Amino acid sequence: MEEFKARGVKVVTLSVDPPETSAAWAETKGFEFTLLSDPEYLNIRRWGLENPDVGELALHAAYVIEQDGTISYAKIARRRVKPDELLMAVDRRPVLCCAGSCGEGPVCKDEEGQPAQAD
């Protein structure tokens, strides 16, 4: 989280779980970012994030939204977006990643095809 804070980025997450479940989970994990709940799927549907494979879960999504409201990066997939991928997007560096599941190895590559490393 420090790398995001150093860049002036505010991290906000959205979960399908009820607020009390999300709050308890966030406290257990020690999360320091804003965790919103959408158990009625209002925003999940609005953003097209319904999971066709597992109805009670949303797809994983990450957006970088600029201060003027424009979206400069968007990724919707069946896997979580890795922090180095997001930091590259925040830094406006090209991000080449495979869609869907990629295993546990490096999933992000820079424009030369090398595994991405967050600065």
N, C-alpha and C positions, 0 to 999 in steps of 0.2 A: 504493500500500500504506500510505502514511503516514496517509491518512484512516481506514483500517480500524484501524490500530494506535492512533490517537488515540481511537477509540471503544471500545478494549479488545476488539476482535474478533480471533479467531484464524481465519485462513483455512486451509482444508485442501482439497486437490483429490484427485480419484480418476481414474486413467487406466487404460485397458485395456492399455496398453503394459507390457512387462516392467520390473522395477525399474531395471535398468541403462540401458535406453533412456530412461526417465523422468528418471533422475538426470542423464544426459548432457544431455538437452534442458533441464532446469531450470538446470543450470550454465551452459550456453550463453546462456540468456535472462536469467540473473541473478536468478532467482526466489528470494524469501526466505521463502516459505511452505512448509508441509508438503505434499509430493506423494506420495500413496499409489498403489500399483499393484494392479490386479485383472485380470491377464491370463487368469484362469480364469473370469471373469465371475460370481464368487460373489455379490459385493455388487451388481453391476450387475443381476443377475436378481432379487435380494432386494428391490431398490428399484424394480423394474419399468422399468429404463432401457435395455432392449434396443432397438436401432434397427431397425425393421421394413424400412427401405430399404437400409441398409448393415450387414450382419450383423457385420462385424468392428469396428464402432464402436458406442459407446453414444450415447444421446441426451444433449444438453446439459442439465444440471440444476443448480439452485442452491437451497440450503436455508439458512434462518437458524434455527439451533437454539439455543434459550435455555438457560441454565445448568441449569434443571430438566429438560431433555430434551424440552420441547415444541417443536414446529415452528411458528414464527410466520410463516414465509414459505416457499413452495415454488413453483418454476417448472421445468417440464420442457418442452423445446422442441427444435426442430431448429436453433436458432441459439444463439449464446453470449449469456449474460446480461451486459449492460453494467455497468460499475462504478457508474455513477450510479443505476441501477435497484437494485442491491444496497444501496447506501448509503441510499437512500430506505427500503428495507425494514428495514434495521438501525435507522434512526431512527424506524421505525413511522409513516412518512408514507404516505398512500395512493399506490399505484403502479398506473397504468393503462397497460398495454403490450399491443401486438398480439402474438398468438401466432405461432409459426413464424418465417419470414424476413421482415424488414422493410426490407431495403436498408441503406444506410449512413447515412441521415438519423437524426434523433432518433427513438428508438423508445419512449421513456418520456415520459409526460405526467403532470402533477400533476392534482389533482381538478378544476381549472378548465380543463383541456385544454391547458395551456401546456407546451412542452418542459421536461422535468425538468432541474434543475441541482442537483448535489450541493452541500450547504452546506460 
